[in-house]
Amino acid sequence: MCKESVYHKITQGKDAPKRMVGLDRREEVTINRLKTGHHPIIKDREDGNRTRDCTRCDKRAKKTLEHLLLECPATAKEREDHFQEKTLEYALLTEPKSTVRFLESTGELEHKKEEIASK
């Protein structure tokens, strides 16, 4: 596993539970891909530019998983609706279902589903 992945940062190499209770297969795949940095939301673009600018806010921030889930002012209302704590550990390990619902409410997952289906 890549030591730079979000998963490694939040677990610091400790073993996490193998199955995520309460998630269907699609949701579990989404969370696992986010943890490892292989989800289309954050995956490398064809030009090799790993992070691109956030198109939601005007902070000129890079669109990283941390920015989208924890910092972007444009998703503040959705974040408040779905997260009790604002940490990556909470979002990806403690309440992964809330993270999936958050991404659906912001349109991130729906957009990527359509993009993948059109390929």
VMD Tcl script that draws the C-alpha trace (Angstrom):
set ca {
  {0.00 0.00 0.00}
  {1.25 3.46 -0.84}
  {2.40 5.28 2.30}
  {1.01 8.54 0.87}
  {-2.58 7.31 0.61}
  {-5.29 8.88 2.75}
  {-5.89 5.45 4.26}
  {-2.32 5.22 5.47}
  {-2.43 8.74 6.88}
  {-5.53 8.11 8.99}
  {-4.73 4.57 10.13}
  {-0.96 5.12 10.35}
  {-0.47 1.60 9.08}
  {-2.74 -0.06 11.69}
  {-5.14 -2.71 10.51}
  {-8.69 -1.48 10.03}
  {-11.82 -3.64 9.94}
  {-12.01 -5.67 6.74}
  {-15.73 -5.15 6.11}
  {-17.67 -1.94 6.56}
  {-20.93 -2.65 8.34}
  {-24.05 -1.11 6.85}
  {-22.65 -0.40 3.37}
  {-23.73 -2.07 0.18}
  {-21.06 -3.20 -2.27}
  {-21.11 0.02 -4.35}
  {-20.73 2.18 -1.25}
  {-17.93 0.00 0.11}
  {-16.04 0.23 -3.20}
  {-16.48 4.02 -3.20}
  {-15.02 4.36 0.31}
  {-12.14 1.98 -0.41}
  {-11.26 3.87 -3.58}
  {-11.33 7.17 -1.71}
  {-9.04 5.73 0.97}
  {-6.49 4.54 -1.57}
  {-6.70 7.57 -3.86}
  {-8.16 5.65 -6.80}
  {-11.63 7.18 -7.01}
  {-12.41 9.30 -10.10}
  {-13.16 12.26 -7.80}
  {-9.48 12.47 -6.84}
  {-7.70 10.16 -9.27}
  {-4.88 11.36 -11.48}
  {-6.00 13.06 -14.65}
  {-4.67 12.02 -18.03}
  {-2.23 14.93 -18.02}
  {-0.63 13.61 -14.82}
  {-1.83 16.52 -12.69}
  {-2.89 14.78 -9.47}
  {-4.70 17.73 -7.96}
  {-6.76 20.20 -9.90}
  {-8.36 23.41 -8.75}
  {-11.66 23.19 -6.93}
  {-14.45 24.41 -9.20}
  {-16.91 24.81 -6.33}
  {-15.27 27.57 -4.32}
  {-13.24 30.65 -5.03}
  {-10.48 29.91 -2.51}
  {-8.15 28.84 -5.33}
  {-7.71 25.63 -3.43}
  {-6.59 22.35 -4.92}
  {-9.35 19.77 -5.16}
  {-8.12 17.14 -2.77}
  {-10.16 14.71 -0.73}
  {-9.39 16.73 2.39}
  {-10.57 19.94 0.72}
  {-13.79 18.42 -0.61}
  {-14.75 16.59 2.59}
  {-13.46 18.98 5.25}
  {-12.67 22.47 3.96}
  {-14.57 23.62 0.87}
  {-16.89 26.50 1.83}
  {-19.21 25.60 -1.04}
  {-20.06 22.25 0.60}
  {-20.36 23.58 4.17}
  {-24.11 23.02 4.46}
  {-23.90 19.44 3.21}
  {-20.91 18.82 5.49}
  {-22.90 20.05 8.49}
  {-25.86 17.85 7.51}
  {-23.77 14.68 7.22}
  {-20.75 14.90 9.52}
  {-20.66 15.15 13.30}
  {-16.87 15.45 13.28}
  {-14.74 17.03 10.63}
  {-11.83 14.62 10.31}
  {-10.80 12.17 7.61}
  {-10.84 9.37 10.15}
  {-14.48 10.10 10.94}
  {-15.43 10.44 7.27}
  {-13.70 7.30 6.00}
  {-13.56 4.94 8.97}
  {-16.17 5.88 11.59}
  {-19.07 6.99 9.38}
  {-18.38 5.96 5.79}
  {-22.11 5.85 5.01}
  {-22.34 9.55 5.89}
  {-19.47 10.22 3.48}
  {-21.29 8.45 0.65}
  {-24.46 10.44 1.41}
  {-22.43 13.66 1.55}
  {-20.86 12.98 -1.86}
  {-24.27 12.14 -3.33}
  {-25.77 15.35 -1.92}
  {-22.97 17.45 -3.43}
  {-23.40 15.75 -6.81}
  {-19.87 14.36 -6.86}
  {-20.88 10.70 -7.08}
  {-23.70 11.22 -9.55}
  {-21.46 13.24 -11.86}
  {-18.78 10.55 -11.85}
  {-21.31 7.74 -12.48}
  {-22.52 9.52 -15.61}
  {-18.96 10.21 -16.74}
  {-17.94 6.55 -16.32}
  {-21.13 5.30 -18.05}
  {-20.44 7.46 -21.10}
  {-17.01 5.88 -21.67}
}
mol new
graphics top color blue
foreach p $ca { graphics top sphere $p radius 0.5 }
foreach p [lrange $ca 0 end-1] q [lrange $ca 1 end] { graphics top cylinder $p $q radius 0.2 }
display resetview
